[in-house]
Amino acid sequence: MKRKVLIVLTIAIFMGCKSADNPSYIGIDYGSYDLSMITFSENIDTLFSKIPHIIIPKTEDKYDPKTGVTTVIDTNAYVIRVEDFAKSKALFHFGKLEYSTPNIFVYLTKNKDFVAFGFSQHDCIYLESFVNFLNNKYKGFKVKDKQSEGYYNIKWETKNDIIVLTYRFEILKNQGNYYNFAIINKKEMNKIPSDVLDLTGINSF
């Protein structure tokens, strides 16, 4: 009897742990993907294999004034974006389902190593709650907090990651508040060129 109880408890614990995991694939059919659980060790090819997406290379070009031809010298990084027609707020959330977004961008090094992700959002409801949620989640890790020309910028830094949030509260709520949020893997960020990091907002500090 004790053995049966132990087996049942083990199965229950295992199922509970599995239910807390992110789905193996990104897509409406697989449930909302929790961005707060990303470790940067995920297999990007597997994650995006079930959903239409675009891989955008960030290239270094050279212009030849004699021929008027521009050629690609090197690919410095890649950005992955879900195709517009496949976007849905049900695809991604951050910690809590109400912090959902269809606008996720994934950043890869030139070797296609996963190094950062970010999303931008306009809404009239959740921004203040999201700011409070992040301050609580990363309590004790804040390294910078500034305001400039109506924009608020917050930066947190954990052992492994840099987290940045830029946001603006609109006076006219029907315009929608704006925020841009990103997490960057500190160990790999030096492999991403500055102009790509600009997209995450990290260079605003």
C-alpha positions in Angstrom: 0.0 0.0 0.0 2.8 2.4 0.9 4.5 1.6 -2.4 1.3 2.4 -4.3 0.9 5.7 -2.5 4.5 6.6 -3.2 4.1 5.8 -6.9 0.9 7.9 -7.1 2.6 10.8 -5.4 5.6 10.6 -7.7 3.4 10.6 -10.7 1.4 13.6 -9.4 4.6 15.5 -8.7 6.0 14.7 -12.1 2.8 15.8 -13.8 2.8 19.0 -11.7 6.3 19.8 -12.8 5.5 19.1 -16.4 2.5 21.4 -16.4 4.7 24.2 -15.2 7.1 23.8 -18.1 6.9 25.8 -21.3 5.6 24.0 -24.4 8.1 22.5 -26.7 6.9 24.5 -29.6 5.6 28.0 -30.2 2.1 28.1 -31.6 -1.6 28.6 -30.7 -2.1 24.8 -30.5 0.7 24.4 -27.9 -0.4 27.0 -25.3 1.0 30.4 -24.4 4.8 30.5 -24.1 6.1 32.0 -20.9 8.9 34.4 -21.7 9.9 34.7 -18.1 11.1 31.1 -18.1 13.6 31.5 -21.0 17.1 30.3 -20.2 18.8 31.0 -23.6 19.6 27.3 -23.8 16.4 26.6 -25.8 16.7 25.1 -29.3 15.5 27.9 -31.5 14.9 25.7 -34.6 12.7 23.4 -32.5 10.8 26.3 -30.8 9.9 28.0 -34.1 9.4 24.9 -36.2 5.6 24.9 -35.9 4.8 28.6 -36.6 5.4 30.8 -39.7 8.3 33.1 -39.0 10.9 35.3 -40.7 14.6 35.2 -40.0 16.1 38.6 -40.8 19.9 38.8 -41.2 21.6 41.9 -40.0 24.5 42.4 -42.5 27.6 44.4 -43.0 27.6 45.8 -46.5 30.2 47.4 -48.7 29.5 49.9 -51.4 31.8 50.1 -54.5 31.5 53.7 -55.9 33.1 52.6 -59.2 30.5 49.9 -60.0 27.7 51.3 -57.9 27.2 47.9 -56.4 26.6 47.1 -52.7 27.7 43.6 -51.6 27.2 41.8 -48.3 30.6 41.3 -46.5 29.3 39.6 -43.4 26.2 38.6 -41.4 26.6 40.0 -37.9 23.4 38.8 -36.3 19.9 37.5 -36.9 16.4 38.6 -35.7 13.5 36.2 -35.7 10.0 37.5 -36.0 6.7 35.7 -36.2 4.9 36.3 -39.4 2.2 39.0 -39.0 -0.7 36.8 -40.1 0.3 34.2 -37.4 0.6 36.7 -34.5 -1.7 36.4 -31.6 -1.7 37.7 -28.0 -2.2 34.0 -27.0 1.3 33.1 -28.3 3.4 34.7 -25.6 3.1 36.0 -22.0 5.5 37.1 -19.3 4.9 35.6 -15.9 1.2 36.3 -15.9 -1.1 35.6 -18.8 -2.4 39.2 -18.9 1.1 40.4 -19.9 0.7 38.9 -23.3 2.1 40.2 -26.6 2.1 39.2 -30.3 5.2 41.3 -30.9 8.1 39.1 -29.8 11.5 39.5 -31.4 14.3 36.9 -30.9 18.0 37.9 -31.4 20.7 35.5 -32.5 24.5 35.9 -32.9 26.1 35.4 -36.3 26.5 31.7 -35.2 22.7 31.7 -34.5 23.2 31.3 -30.7 20.1 32.6 -28.8 21.2 35.8 -27.0 18.2 38.0 -26.4 14.5 38.5 -26.8 12.2 41.5 -26.5 8.7 42.7 -27.2 6.9 46.0 -27.6 3.3 46.8 -26.7 0.7 49.5 -26.7 -2.1 49.1 -24.2 -4.4 51.2 -22.0 -4.7 48.7 -19.2 -1.7 46.7 -18.0 1.4 48.9 -18.2 1.3 50.1 -14.5 0.7 46.6 -13.3 3.5 45.3 -15.5 6.0 47.8 -14.1 5.0 46.8 -10.6 5.3 43.1 -11.5 8.8 43.6 -12.8 9.9 45.6 -9.9 8.7 42.9 -7.6 10.2 40.0 -9.7 13.6 41.7 -10.0 13.6 43.3 -6.5 17.2 44.0 -5.4 18.6 43.8 -9.0 17.7 47.3 -10.2 20.9 49.2 -11.3 19.4 52.2 -13.1 16.2 54.1 -13.2 15.9 57.3 -15.2 13.4 59.6 -16.9 14.0 61.5 -20.2 11.6 63.4 -22.4 8.5 61.6 -21.0 10.1 58.2 -21.2 10.9 56.1 -18.2 13.9 53.7 -18.4 14.6 50.9 -15.9 17.5 48.5 -15.9 17.9 45.3 -13.8 21.0 43.1 -13.8 21.0 39.5 -12.4 23.9 37.1 -12.4 23.1 35.9 -16.0 20.9 38.5 -17.6 20.3 42.2 -18.2 16.7 43.3 -18.2 15.6 46.6 -19.7 12.2 48.3 -19.8 11.4 51.6 -21.6 7.9 52.9 -21.2 5.7 56.0 -21.5 2.3 56.8 -20.0 0.1 58.7 -22.5 -1.9 61.6 -21.2 -4.7 60.6 -23.6 -5.4 57.0 -22.6 -7.0 56.2 -25.9 -3.6 56.6 -27.6 -2.4 53.6 -25.6 0.6 53.4 -23.3 3.8 52.2 -24.8 6.5 49.9 -23.5 9.5 48.1 -24.9 11.0 45.2 -22.9 14.0 43.0 -23.4 16.2 40.5 -21.7 19.8 39.9 -22.8 22.1 37.1 -21.9 25.2 38.8 -20.4 27.6 36.1 -21.5 26.7 36.4 -25.1 25.8 40.1 -25.6 29.3 41.0 -26.8 28.6 38.9 -29.9 25.8 41.2 -30.9 26.6 44.4 -32.8 25.6 47.7 -31.2 23.0 48.6 -33.8 21.2 45.3 -33.0 21.4 45.9 -29.3 19.7 49.3 -30.0 16.6 47.3 -30.9 16.4 45.9 -27.4 16.7 49.3 -25.8 19.8 48.4 -23.7 21.8 51.2 -25.3 19.4 53.8 -24.0 21.3 53.7 -20.7 
